Amino acid sequence: MSPPGCAGSWWEKDRLDEGKIEDLVASLRALETSHSGLAKDIETQADYFEGNKERMRYAKFRKQELFVGSGVVEASCKTVIGRLKRSGMSWTVRGANAIIALRCCQLSGNFEDYWEARRA
């Protein structure tokens, strides 16, 4: 939830979970420190949250019964794409794209549609 190089904290998570991104950004910008490196990290973090706030409306997304974590996507990538990395395999970009398209069609139940499109 935090940008690279910045450690997240409990109050960040609480505010994100509640959809209070503007409050989080304001709190970060209000922090004062005499350490210039820390001040830069805080500014970077505030900029990150502010620039990505529409992607971080977790309370709204949960009400719509959408996933807010990356686990589902990561598992899907492992299932579909991870198999391309088995021992001894090497792929051209064209070949890898073709196998990925086939796997996606099979797993989504659209395997026959893929072949219909290929025939056309």
Secondary structure, 3 states (H helix, E strand, C coil): CCCCCCCCCHHHHHHHHCCCHHHHHHHHHHCCCCCHHHHHHHHHHHHHHHHCHHHHCHHHHHHCCCCCCCHHHHHHHHHHCHHHHCCCCCCCHHHHHHHHHHHHHHHHCCHHHHHHHHHC
